[in-house]
């Protein structure tokens, strides 16, 4: 039996976490993963998100006026 569900009353949970997407070709995705793997070791990170954030933050701090 299929129940009718009022989807208008259903709300997704709120979260302070936001997702961003990056788009790669087959070739650049492989290269990106290889680079990230090495950079994770250099920066002591365990996942792509933390690695990318650390590198962007470091470059930003080094280059802002």
N, CA, C and O atoms as a printed pandas DataFrame, in Angstrom:
     atom_number atom_name residue_name chain_id  residue_number  x_coord  y_coord  z_coord
0              1         N          UNK        A               1    0.837   -1.175    0.000
1              2        CA          UNK        A               1    0.000    0.000    0.000
2              3         C          UNK        A               1    0.886    1.244    0.000
3              4         O          UNK        A               1    1.840    1.327    0.774
4              5         N          UNK        A               2    0.586    2.180   -0.836
5              6        CA          UNK        A               2    1.343    3.425   -0.931
6              7         C          UNK        A               2    0.562    4.516   -0.220
7              8         O          UNK        A               2   -0.601    4.769   -0.534
8              9         N          UNK        A               3    1.213    5.161    0.742
9             10        CA          UNK        A               3    0.562    6.232    1.502
10            11         C          UNK        A               3    0.808    7.566    0.814
11            12         O          UNK        A               3    1.868    7.794    0.232
12            13         N          UNK        A               4   -0.170    8.429    0.888
13            14        CA          UNK        A               4    0.010    9.790    0.383
14            15         C          UNK        A               4    0.817   10.579    1.406
15            16         O          UNK        A               4    0.499   10.589    2.595
16            17         N          UNK        A               5    1.853   11.233    0.929
17            18        CA          UNK        A               5    2.712   12.025    1.808
18            19         C          UNK        A               5    2.647   13.478    1.362
19            20         O          UNK        A               5    2.832   13.786    0.185
20            21         N          UNK        A               6    2.388   14.352    2.296
21            22        CA          UNK        A               6    2.362   15.778    2.004
22            23         C          UNK        A               6    3.804   16.282    1.997
23            24         O          UNK        A               6    4.355   16.607    3.049
24            25         N          UNK        A               7    4.412   16.345    0.818
25            26        CA          UNK        A               7    5.816   16.747    0.711
26            27         C          UNK        A               7    6.033   18.227    0.980
27            28         O          UNK        A               7    7.167   18.651    1.202
28            29         N          UNK        A               8    4.965   19.024    0.966
29            30        CA          UNK        A               8    5.107   20.447    1.245
30            31         C          UNK        A               8    5.515   20.698    2.693
31            32         O          UNK        A               8    6.117   21.728    2.997
32            33         N          UNK        A               9    5.195   19.775    3.581
33            34        CA          UNK        A               9    5.527   19.960    4.989
34            35         C          UNK        A               9    6.895   19.389    5.355
35            36         O          UNK        A               9    7.356   19.553    6.484
36            37         N          UNK        A              10    7.533   18.729    4.415
37            38        CA          UNK        A              10    8.850   18.141    4.675
38            39         C          UNK        A              10    9.921   19.168    4.336
39            40         O          UNK        A              10    9.941   19.730    3.241
40            41         N          UNK        A              11   10.804   19.399    5.288
41            42        CA          UNK        A              11   11.905   20.334    5.060
42            43         C          UNK        A              11   13.222   19.615    5.297
43            44         O          UNK        A              11   13.339   18.797    6.210
44            45         N          UNK        A              12   14.201   19.921    4.478
45            46        CA          UNK        A              12   15.527   19.348    4.658
46            47         C          UNK        A              12   16.147   19.946    5.920
47            48         O          UNK        A              12   15.917   21.114    6.232
48            49         N          UNK        A              13   16.926   19.156    6.640
49            50        CA          UNK        A              13   17.576   19.703    7.827
50            51         C          UNK        A              13   18.557   20.809    7.442
51            52         O          UNK        A              13   19.219   20.731    6.408
52            53         N          UNK        A              14   18.642   21.828    8.275
53            54        CA          UNK        A              14   19.596   22.902    8.004
54            55         C          UNK        A              14   20.974   22.467    8.479
55            56         O          UNK        A              14   21.108   21.640    9.381
56            57         N          UNK        A              15   21.981   23.035    7.859
57            58        CA          UNK        A              15   23.340   22.641    8.190
58            59         C          UNK        A              15   24.283   23.808    7.940
59            60         O          UNK        A              15   24.043   24.635    7.061
60            61         N          UNK        A              16   25.347   23.867    8.712
61            62        CA          UNK        A              16   26.369   24.882    8.505
62            63         C          UNK        A              16   27.378   24.416    7.465
63            64         O          UNK        A              16   28.288   25.165    7.110
64            65         N          UNK        A              17   27.230   23.205    6.977
65            66        CA          UNK        A              17   28.146   22.648    5.981
66            67         C          UNK        A              17   27.607   22.954    4.589
67            68         O          UNK        A              17   26.433   22.723    4.302
68            69         N          UNK        A              18   28.464   23.467    3.742
69            70        CA          UNK        A              18   28.094   23.773    2.357
70            71         C          UNK        A              18   28.966   22.941    1.423
71            72         O          UNK        A              18   30.137   22.696    1.713
72            73         N          UNK        A              19   28.396   22.513    0.312
73            74        CA          UNK        A              19   29.128   21.708   -0.648
74            75         C          UNK        A              19   29.422   22.529   -1.893
75            76         O          UNK        A              19   28.571   23.276   -2.377
76            77         N          UNK        A              20   30.642   22.379   -2.406
77            78        CA          UNK        A              20   31.028   23.005   -3.665
78            79         C          UNK        A              20   31.501   21.893   -4.594
79            80         O          UNK        A              20   32.090   20.906   -4.153
80            81         N          UNK        A              21   31.239   22.065   -5.854
81            82        CA          UNK        A              21   31.650   21.055   -6.824
82            83         C          UNK        A              21   32.787   21.567   -7.694
83            84         O          UNK        A              21   32.872   22.755   -8.006
84            85         N          UNK        A              22   33.650   20.649   -8.074
85            86        CA          UNK        A              22   34.704   20.918   -9.046
86            87         C          UNK        A              22   34.458   19.985  -10.216
87            88         O          UNK        A              22   34.048   18.841  -10.021
88            89         N          UNK        A              23   34.702   20.457  -11.419
89            90        CA          UNK        A              23   34.452   19.649  -12.603
90            91         C          UNK        A              23   35.771   19.385  -13.325
91            92         O          UNK        A              23   36.540   20.308  -13.592
92            93         N          UNK        A              24   36.020   18.116  -13.635
93            94        CA          UNK        A              24   37.252   17.700  -14.282
94            95         C          UNK        A              24   36.958   16.834  -15.497
95            96         O          UNK        A              24   35.906   16.201  -15.586
96            97         N          UNK        A              25   37.894   16.817  -16.423
97            98        CA          UNK        A              25   37.840   15.824  -17.490
98            99         C          UNK        A              25   38.401   14.531  -16.907
99           100         O          UNK        A              25   38.911   14.521  -15.787
100          101         N          UNK        A              26   38.309   13.468  -17.650
101          102        CA          UNK        A              26   38.861   12.193  -17.184
102          103         C          UNK        A              26   40.346   12.326  -16.873
103          104         O          UNK        A              26   40.826   11.802  -15.867
104          105         N          UNK        A              27   41.065   13.023  -17.734
105          106        CA          UNK        A              27   42.513   13.188  -17.534
106          107         C          UNK        A              27   42.833   14.093  -16.353
107          108         O          UNK        A              27   43.701   13.768  -15.542
108          109         N          UNK        A              28   42.142   15.223  -16.248
109          110        CA          UNK        A              28   42.467   16.146  -15.161
110          111         C          UNK        A              28   42.005   15.610  -13.807
111          112         O          UNK        A              28   42.600   15.946  -12.783
112          113         N          UNK        A              29   40.972   14.793  -13.781
113          114        CA          UNK        A              29   40.521   14.200  -12.513
114          115         C          UNK        A              29   41.587   13.263  -11.956
115          116         O          UNK        A              29   41.860   13.273  -10.756
116          117         N          UNK        A              30   42.183   12.461  -12.819
117          118        CA          UNK        A              30   43.256   11.547  -12.383
118          119         C          UNK        A              30   44.445   12.354  -11.866
119          120         O          UNK        A              30   44.986   12.056  -10.801
120          121         N          UNK        A              31   44.849   13.373  -12.621
121          122        CA          UNK        A              31   45.982   14.206  -12.212
122          123         C          UNK        A              31   45.682   14.914  -10.890
123          124         O          UNK        A              31   46.545   14.980  -10.014
124          125         N          UNK        A              32   44.464   15.443  -10.739
125          126        CA          UNK        A              32   44.064   16.124   -9.510
126          127         C          UNK        A              32   44.172   15.188   -8.314
127          128         O          UNK        A              32   44.727   15.563   -7.281
128          129         N          UNK        A              33   43.644   13.968   -8.445
129          130        CA          UNK        A              33   43.715   13.002   -7.346
130          131         C          UNK        A              33   45.153   12.638   -6.997
131          132         O          UNK        A              33   45.485   12.483   -5.822
132          133         N          UNK        A              34   46.004   12.501   -8.003
133          134        CA          UNK        A              34   47.415   12.207   -7.750
134          135         C          UNK        A              34   48.087   13.360   -7.002
135          136         O          UNK        A              34   48.843   13.140   -6.055
136          137         N          UNK        A              35   47.804   14.588   -7.435
137          138        CA          UNK        A              35   48.392   15.761   -6.776
138          139         C          UNK        A              35   47.877   15.888   -5.345
139          140         O          UNK        A              35   48.651   16.156   -4.426
140          141         N          UNK        A              36   46.578   15.697   -5.157
141          142        CA          UNK        A              36   45.987   15.800   -3.824
142          143         C          UNK        A              36   46.592   14.767   -2.890
143          144         O          UNK        A              36   46.871   15.070   -1.731
144          145         N          UNK        A              37   46.795   13.568   -3.371
145          146        CA          UNK        A              37   47.366   12.506   -2.537
146          147         C          UNK        A              37   48.733   12.919   -1.992
147          148         O          UNK        A              37   49.017   12.726   -0.809
148          149         N          UNK        A              38   49.570   13.483   -2.845
149          150        CA          UNK        A              38   50.885   13.947   -2.401
150          151         C          UNK        A              38   50.758   15.144   -1.453
151          152         O          UNK        A              38   51.459   15.221   -0.444
152          153         N          UNK        A              39   49.862   16.070   -1.784
153          154        CA          UNK        A              39   49.690   17.256   -0.953
154          155         C          UNK        A              39   49.088   16.934    0.411
155          156         O          UNK        A              39   49.361   17.636    1.384
156          157         N          UNK        A              40   48.276   15.886    0.495
157          158        CA          UNK        A              40   47.742   15.463    1.785
158          159         C          UNK        A              40   48.880   15.082    2.728
159          160         O          UNK        A              40   48.861   15.436    3.907
160          161         N          UNK        A              41   49.852   14.373    2.213
161          162        CA          UNK        A              41   51.003   13.975    3.027
162          163         C          UNK        A              41   51.828   15.192    3.442
163          164         O          UNK        A              41   52.247   15.304    4.593
164          165         N          UNK        A              42   52.054   16.092    2.504
165          166        CA          UNK        A              42   52.849   17.296    2.794
166          167         C          UNK        A              42   52.185   18.155    3.868
167          168         O          UNK        A              42   52.862   18.672    4.757
168          169         N          UNK        A              43   50.868   18.306    3.789
169          170        CA          UNK        A              43   50.135   19.191    4.698
170          171         C          UNK        A              43   49.516   18.462    5.894
171          172         O          UNK        A              43   48.845   19.084    6.717
172          173         N          UNK        A              44   49.737   17.162    5.991
173          174        CA          UNK        A              44   49.222   16.405    7.123
174          175         C          UNK        A              44   47.704   16.324    7.169
175          176         O          UNK        A              44   47.115   16.341    8.250
176          177         N          UNK        A              45   47.075   16.238    6.020
177          178        CA          UNK        A              45   45.612   16.175    5.943
178          179         C          UNK        A              45   45.187   14.768    5.546
179          180         O          UNK        A              45   45.976   14.003    4.992
180          181         N          UNK        A              46   43.928   14.433    5.836
181          182        CA          UNK        A              46   43.454   13.078    5.563
182          183         C          UNK        A              46   42.329   13.018    4.540
183          184         O          UNK        A              46   41.846   11.933    4.216
184          185         N          UNK        A              47   41.897   14.191    4.019
185          186        CA          UNK        A              47   40.826   14.167    3.027
186          187         C          UNK        A              47   40.990   15.322    2.050
187          188         O          UNK        A              47   41.733   16.270    2.302
188          189         N          UNK        A              48   40.283   15.225    0.935
189          190        CA          UNK        A              48   40.402   16.222   -0.129
190          191         C          UNK        A              48   39.953   17.600    0.343
191          192         O          UNK        A              48   40.625   18.594    0.065
192          193         N          UNK        A              49   38.838   17.677    1.047
193          194        CA          UNK        A              49   38.310   18.973    1.486
194          195         C          UNK        A              49   39.307   19.732    2.341
195          196         O          UNK        A              49   39.591   20.898    2.071
196          197         N          UNK        A              50   39.843   19.085    3.373
197          198        CA          UNK        A              50   40.801   19.751    4.261
198          199         C          UNK        A              50   42.081   20.131    3.526
199          200         O          UNK        A              50   42.678   21.171    3.807
200          201         N          UNK        A              51   42.499   19.294    2.590
201          202        CA          UNK        A              51   43.712   19.573    1.819
202          203         C          UNK        A              51   43.524   20.787    0.931
203          204         O          UNK        A              51   44.363   21.688    0.927
204          205         N          UNK        A              52   42.441   20.822    0.185
205          206        CA          UNK        A              52   42.180   21.957   -0.708
206          207         C          UNK        A              52   42.037   23.237    0.102
207          208         O          UNK        A              52   42.595   24.269   -0.270
208          209         N          UNK        A              53   41.299   23.184    1.204
209          210        CA          UNK        A              53   41.100   24.385    2.018
210          211         C          UNK        A              53   42.440   24.902    2.559
211          212         O          UNK        A              53   42.698   26.105    2.511
212          213         N          UNK        A              54   43.284   24.015    3.066
213          214        CA          UNK        A              54   44.577   24.426    3.625
214          215         C          UNK        A              54   45.456   25.084    2.568
215          216         O          UNK        A              54   46.117   26.087    2.839
216          217         N          UNK        A              55   45.462   24.524    1.376
217          218        CA          UNK        A              55   46.306   25.071    0.310
218          219         C          UNK        A              55   45.780   26.414   -0.169
219          220         O          UNK        A              55   46.562   27.342   -0.375
220          221         N          UNK        A              56   44.479   26.533   -0.350
221          222        CA          UNK        A              56   43.888   27.804   -0.792
222          223         C          UNK        A              56   44.098   28.874    0.271
223          224         O          UNK        A              56   44.462   30.007   -0.045
224          225         N          UNK        A              57   43.866   28.513    1.538
225          226        CA          UNK        A              57   44.057   29.483    2.625
226          227         C          UNK        A              57   45.504   29.949    2.701
227          228         O          UNK        A              57   45.756   31.143    2.866
228          229         N          UNK        A              58   46.448   29.042    2.587
229          230        CA          UNK        A              58   47.871   29.378    2.639
230          231         C          UNK        A              58   48.246   30.293    1.479
231          232         O          UNK        A              58   48.946   31.286    1.675
232          233         N          UNK        A              59   47.788   29.970    0.278
233          234        CA          UNK        A              59   48.101   30.801   -0.890
234          235         C          UNK        A              59   47.452   32.176   -0.766
235          236         O          UNK        A              59   48.057   33.186   -1.124
236          237         N          UNK        A              60   46.241   32.214   -0.267
237          238        CA          UNK        A              60   45.551   33.485   -0.059
238          239         C          UNK        A              60   46.332   34.376    0.916
239          240         O          UNK        A              60   46.575   35.551    0.640
240          241         N          UNK        A              61   46.716   33.804    2.044
241          242        CA          UNK        A              61   47.458   34.568    3.050
242          243         C          UNK        A              61   48.802   35.068    2.502
243          244         O          UNK        A              61   49.242   36.171    2.828
244          245         N          UNK        A              62   49.433   34.260    1.682
245          246        CA          UNK        A              62   50.736   34.636    1.113
246          247         C          UNK        A              62   50.621   35.706    0.027
247          248         O          UNK        A              62   51.603   36.383   -0.277
248          249         N          UNK        A              63   49.442   35.863   -0.555
249          250        CA          UNK        A              63   49.295   36.761   -1.700
250          251         C          UNK        A              63   48.382   37.957   -1.489
251          252         O          UNK        A              63   48.275   38.808   -2.372
252          253         N          UNK        A              64   47.717   38.041   -0.338
253          254        CA          UNK        A              64   46.825   39.188   -0.145
254          255         C          UNK        A              64   47.648   40.433    0.149
255          256         O          UNK        A              64   48.763   40.359    0.664
256          257         N          UNK        A              65   47.075   41.563   -0.188
257          258        CA          UNK        A              65   47.787   42.833   -0.021
258          259         C          UNK        A              65   47.740   43.304    1.401
259          260         O          UNK        A              65   48.290   44.358    1.720
